[in-house]
Amino acid sequence: MSRTDVGGLRAEVEAAGLGHLRFLIGNTSLPVPGAHVIGQIDGVWVTFLRDERGVVEELTFVEHPDERSAVTEFMSQMQNVARLKELRALLEAEDRRPPRGPRG
């Protein structure tokens, strides 16, 4: 169950095994490449991703009606990013396998 505020969000991210991912909590202006961000801009709760250059990926920018929904979305997206990384690693491992010979 997700917390409803950002106060314990860092601990929740770590407890969920997501601490290896890049993320920022509260600081929406720091251009960290590849980071998932949650915070407030002009009093509005937002979540978004930054690309490999640290630029906001506009299609991921979401305004939330309250802190609770922002935290819920942030954790959901962090879990999705972690799963994508797991799948990518599995595909890369499969690509490194030697080809199987013909069955006969």
MDAnalysis code that builds the backbone (N, CA, C; Angstrom):
import MDAnalysis as mda
import numpy as np

u = mda.Universe.empty(312, n_residues=104, atom_resindex=np.repeat(np.arange(104), 3), trajectory=True)
u.add_TopologyAttr("name", ["N", "CA", "C"] * 104)
u.add_TopologyAttr("resid", np.arange(1, 105))
u.add_TopologyAttr("resname", ["MET", "SER", "ARG", "THR", "ASP", "VAL", "GLY", "GLY", "LEU", "ARG", "ALA", "GLU", "VAL", "GLU", "ALA", "ALA", "GLY", "LEU", "GLY", "HIS", "LEU", "ARG", "PHE", "LEU", "ILE", "GLY", "ASN", "THR", "SER", "LEU", "PRO", "VAL", "PRO", "GLY", "ALA", "HIS", "VAL", "ILE", "GLY", "GLN", "ILE", "ASP", "GLY", "VAL", "TRP", "VAL", "THR", "PHE", "LEU", "ARG", "ASP", "GLU", "ARG", "GLY", "VAL", "VAL", "GLU", "GLU", "LEU", "THR", "PHE", "VAL", "GLU", "HIS", "PRO", "ASP", "GLU", "ARG", "SER", "ALA", "VAL", "THR", "GLU", "PHE", "MET", "SER", "GLN", "MET", "GLN", "ASN", "VAL", "ALA", "ARG", "LEU", "LYS", "GLU", "LEU", "ARG", "ALA", "LEU", "LEU", "GLU", "ALA", "GLU", "ASP", "ARG", "ARG", "PRO", "PRO", "ARG", "GLY", "PRO", "ARG", "GLY"])
u.atoms.positions = np.array([
    [0.851, -1.193, 0.000],
    [0.000, 0.000, 0.000],
    [0.882, 1.236, 0.000],
    [0.650, 2.125, -0.901],
    [1.449, 3.334, -1.006],
    [1.083, 4.331, 0.079],
    [2.120, 5.059, 0.506],
    [1.874, 6.185, 1.408],
    [1.109, 7.241, 0.638],
    [0.531, 8.158, 1.363],
    [-0.244, 9.193, 0.680],
    [0.486, 10.526, 0.637],
    [1.722, 10.594, 1.151],
    [2.459, 11.854, 1.092],
    [3.923, 11.593, 0.751],
    [4.625, 12.657, 0.373],
    [6.013, 12.508, -0.029],
    [6.967, 12.392, 1.147],
    [6.471, 12.623, 2.355],
    [7.324, 12.578, 3.540],
    [8.105, 11.280, 3.680],
    [7.485, 10.168, 3.437],
    [8.148, 8.876, 3.557],
    [8.387, 8.202, 2.218],
    [8.319, 8.975, 1.147],
    [8.385, 8.382, -0.185],
    [9.745, 7.761, -0.486],
    [10.825, 8.417, -0.093],
    [12.160, 7.859, -0.337],
    [12.295, 6.497, 0.327],
    [11.826, 6.378, 1.555],
    [11.882, 5.091, 2.262],
    [11.012, 4.054, 1.560],
    [9.865, 4.474, 1.054],
    [8.984, 3.551, 0.344],
    [9.628, 3.071, -0.953],
    [10.289, 3.981, -1.668],
    [10.983, 3.608, -2.903],
    [12.057, 2.565, -2.581],
    [12.831, 2.801, -1.551],
    [13.885, 1.855, -1.147],
    [13.284, 0.515, -0.719],
    [12.227, 0.567, 0.074],
    [11.592, -0.669, 0.561],
    [11.013, -1.497, -0.582],
    [10.585, -0.834, -1.653],
    [10.021, -1.532, -2.806],
    [11.113, -2.065, -3.736],
    [12.376, -1.854, -3.366],
    [13.475, -2.332, -4.196],
    [13.708, -1.494, -5.438],
    [13.308, -0.230, -5.395],
    [13.410, 0.647, -6.560],
    [14.492, 1.705, -6.405],
    [15.272, 1.601, -5.355],
    [16.290, 2.606, -5.072],
    [17.385, 2.702, -6.116],
    [17.534, 1.675, -6.955],
    [18.550, 1.691, -8.003],
    [18.156, 2.575, -9.186],
    [16.897, 2.979, -9.235],
    [16.419, 3.844, -10.313],
    [16.723, 5.300, -9.977],
    [16.840, 6.118, -11.005],
    [17.062, 7.546, -10.780],
    [15.725, 8.221, -10.502],
    [15.679, 8.982, -9.432],
    [14.457, 9.699, -9.089],
    [14.786, 10.944, -8.285],
    [13.876, 11.893, -8.338],
    [13.967, 13.113, -7.546],
    [12.645, 13.336, -6.844],
    [12.720, 13.629, -5.581],
    [11.520, 13.914, -4.797],
    [11.610, 15.359, -4.336],
    [10.683, 16.165, -4.805],
    [10.597, 17.546, -4.361],
    [11.295, 18.559, -5.248],
    [12.439, 18.212, -5.828],
    [13.181, 19.163, -6.646],
    [12.829, 18.956, -8.111],
    [11.935, 19.772, -8.610],
    [11.476, 19.610, -9.999],
    [12.369, 20.318, -11.004],
    [13.308, 21.136, -10.543],
    [14.126, 21.918, -11.474],
    [15.494, 21.312, -11.752],
    [15.949, 20.381, -10.956],
    [17.263, 19.780, -11.159],
    [17.230, 18.848, -12.376],
    [18.055, 19.113, -13.406],
    [17.995, 18.331, -14.651],
    [18.808, 17.034, -14.597],
    [18.377, 16.082, -13.795],
    [19.071, 14.802, -13.676],
    [18.646, 13.891, -14.822],
    [19.589, 13.476, -15.671],
    [19.243, 12.613, -16.802],
    [18.587, 11.303, -16.352],
    [17.499, 10.943, -17.020],
    [16.829, 9.678, -16.762],
    [16.064, 9.589, -15.456],
    [15.845, 10.702, -14.791],
    [15.175, 10.676, -13.487],
    [13.656, 10.756, -13.614],
    [13.006, 10.068, -12.704],
    [11.565, 10.200, -12.539],
    [11.369, 11.214, -11.417],
    [10.510, 12.192, -11.623],
    [10.415, 13.336, -10.711],
    [9.000, 13.478, -10.157],
    [8.937, 13.837, -8.874],
    [7.672, 14.209, -8.240],
    [7.921, 15.469, -7.419],
    [6.977, 16.395, -7.485],
    [7.105, 17.614, -6.699],
    [5.992, 18.587, -7.045],
    [6.178, 19.811, -6.599],
    [5.189, 20.851, -6.867],
    [5.808, 21.941, -7.725],
    [5.020, 22.409, -8.683],
    [5.386, 23.570, -9.487],
    [4.239, 24.557, -9.349],
    [4.548, 25.707, -8.810],
    [3.531, 26.736, -8.564],
    [2.346, 26.186, -7.781],
    [2.638, 25.338, -6.794],
    [1.599, 24.797, -5.926],
    [0.829, 23.613, -6.493],
    [1.180, 23.170, -7.693],
    [0.489, 22.043, -8.325],
    [1.398, 20.821, -8.271],
    [0.867, 19.687, -7.816],
    [1.625, 18.441, -7.771],
    [1.802, 17.897, -9.177],
    [3.053, 17.518, -9.506],
    [3.365, 16.997, -10.838],
    [4.276, 15.778, -10.738],
    [4.198, 14.953, -11.771],
    [5.154, 13.869, -11.968],
    [5.584, 13.925, -13.429],
    [6.845, 13.563, -13.682],
    [7.341, 13.513, -15.050],
    [8.672, 12.781, -15.095],
    [9.081, 12.452, -16.302],
    [10.379, 11.829, -16.538],
    [11.291, 12.824, -17.232],
    [12.580, 12.694, -16.986],
    [13.589, 13.460, -17.716],
    [14.317, 12.500, -18.648],
    [14.649, 12.958, -19.840],
    [15.331, 12.098, -20.800],
    [16.821, 11.993, -20.472],
    [17.578, 11.365, -21.355],
    [19.008, 11.133, -21.115],
    [19.819, 12.428, -21.059],
    [19.234, 13.532, -21.509],
    [19.899, 14.837, -21.427],
    [19.434, 15.637, -20.214],
    [18.451, 15.115, -19.491],
    [17.909, 15.833, -18.339],
    [16.746, 16.737, -18.679],
    [16.275, 16.674, -19.920],
    [15.164, 17.503, -20.370],
    [13.841, 16.804, -20.052],
    [12.843, 17.567, -19.655],
    [11.525, 17.017, -19.340],
    [10.932, 16.366, -20.579],
    [10.507, 15.121, -20.448],
    [9.781, 14.453, -21.529],
    [8.333, 14.913, -21.424],
    [7.956, 15.818, -22.309],
    [6.655, 16.488, -22.230],
    [5.474, 15.528, -22.156],
    [5.538, 14.421, -22.878],
    [4.414, 13.478, -22.871],
    [4.218, 12.796, -21.519],
    [5.225, 12.859, -20.655],
    [5.106, 12.220, -19.336],
    [4.692, 13.213, -18.249],
    [4.613, 14.488, -18.579],
    [4.302, 15.523, -17.593],
    [2.821, 15.468, -17.244],
    [2.547, 15.187, -15.948],
    [1.161, 15.061, -15.490],
    [0.961, 15.940, -14.261],
    [-0.095, 16.733, -14.283],
    [-0.511, 17.508, -13.112],
    [-1.514, 16.671, -12.339],
    [-1.401, 16.704, -11.010],
    [-2.275, 15.901, -10.152],
    [-3.112, 16.803, -9.251],
    [-4.322, 16.359, -8.925],
    [-5.195, 17.192, -8.099],
    [-4.712, 17.319, -6.658],
    [-3.897, 16.352, -6.212],
    [-3.418, 16.398, -4.835],
    [-2.155, 15.553, -4.687],
    [-1.548, 15.680, -3.529],
    [-0.312, 14.964, -3.223],
    [-0.506, 13.448, -3.281],
    [-1.623, 12.989, -2.767],
    [-1.880, 11.542, -2.723],
    [-1.869, 10.920, -4.121],
    [-2.560, 11.537, -5.061],
    [-2.597, 10.973, -6.408],
    [-1.226, 11.072, -7.074],
    [-0.465, 12.125, -6.784],
    [0.885, 12.253, -7.339],
    [1.788, 11.132, -6.823],
    [1.713, 10.856, -5.532],
    [2.531, 9.789, -4.938],
    [2.144, 8.433, -5.520],
    [0.861, 8.189, -5.650],
    [0.382, 6.920, -6.210],
    [0.888, 6.743, -7.638],
    [0.773, 7.796, -8.450],
    [1.250, 7.738, -9.837],
    [2.764, 7.565, -9.900],
    [3.481, 8.278, -9.056],
    [4.940, 8.192, -9.022],
    [5.384, 6.759, -8.741],
    [4.802, 6.127, -7.725],
    [5.186, 4.754, -7.385],
    [4.813, 3.781, -8.500],
    [3.669, 3.970, -9.107],
    [3.250, 3.115, -10.217],
    [4.227, 3.232, -11.383],
    [4.607, 4.436, -11.705],
    [5.540, 4.642, -12.808],
    [6.921, 4.101, -12.476],
    [7.356, 4.248, -11.240],
    [8.652, 3.691, -10.831],
    [8.640, 2.167, -10.982],
    [7.552, 1.537, -10.586],
    [7.444, 0.081, -10.726],
    [7.446, -0.319, -12.196],
    [6.788, 0.464, -13.049],
    [6.784, 0.182, -14.487],
    [8.184, 0.314, -15.081],
    [8.912, 1.348, -14.694],
    [10.272, 1.541, -15.188],
    [11.153, 0.374, -14.751],
    [11.008, -0.058, -13.510],
    [11.798, -1.190, -13.019],
    [11.483, -2.450, -13.810],
    [10.219, -2.689, -14.094],
    [9.833, -3.880, -14.857],
    [10.384, -3.823, -16.283],
    [10.335, -2.648, -16.907],
    [10.905, -2.499, -18.243],
    [12.404, -2.794, -18.247],
    [13.113, -2.342, -17.218],
    [14.542, -2.630, -17.120],
    [14.782, -4.131, -16.963],
    [13.943, -4.806, -16.175],
    [14.068, -6.259, -16.012],
    [13.859, -6.965, -17.343],
    [12.825, -6.568, -18.073],
    [12.533, -7.194, -19.361],
    [13.648, -6.932, -20.369],
    [14.172, -5.726, -20.367],
    [15.268, -5.388, -21.273],
    [16.490, -6.261, -20.964],
    [16.775, -6.461, -19.681],
    [17.911, -7.305, -19.296],
    [17.698, -8.748, -19.744],
    [16.472, -9.245, -19.627],
    [16.176, -10.605, -20.088],
    [16.366, -10.739, -21.590],
    [15.908, -9.756, -22.340],
    [16.078, -9.782, -23.794],
    [17.546, -9.716, -24.187],
    [18.306, -8.885, -23.501],
    [19.727, -8.780, -23.794],
    [20.443, -10.088, -23.471],
    [20.057, -10.739, -22.377],
    [20.653, -12.026, -22.023],
    [20.314, -13.075, -23.076],
    [19.096, -13.055, -23.567],
    [18.670, -13.989, -24.618],
    [19.465, -13.754, -25.900],
    [19.712, -12.492, -26.232],
    [20.477, -12.161, -27.436],
    [21.929, -12.628, -27.339],
    [22.455, -12.725, -26.131],
    [23.848, -13.147, -25.956],
    [24.009, -14.670, -25.966],
    [22.904, -15.394, -25.899],
    [22.965, -16.862, -25.927],
    [23.452, -17.338, -27.287],
    [24.251, -18.395, -27.276],
    [24.624, -18.956, -28.579],
    [23.412, -19.538, -29.279],
    [23.369, -19.466, -30.603],
    [22.215, -20.012, -31.329],
    [22.116, -21.532, -31.147],
    [20.893, -22.003, -31.152],
    [20.663, -23.448, -31.040],
    [20.848, -24.072, -32.419],
    [21.352, -25.273, -32.416],
    [21.536, -26.001, -33.659],
    [20.218, -26.516, -34.178],
    [20.211, -27.005, -35.407],
    [18.957, -27.559, -35.971],
    [18.535, -28.810, -35.224],
    [17.264, -28.970, -35.105],
    [16.730, -30.165, -34.451],
    [16.552, -31.235, -35.517],
    [16.887, -32.387, -35.149],
    [16.760, -33.395, -36.176],
    [16.282, -34.621, -35.692],
])
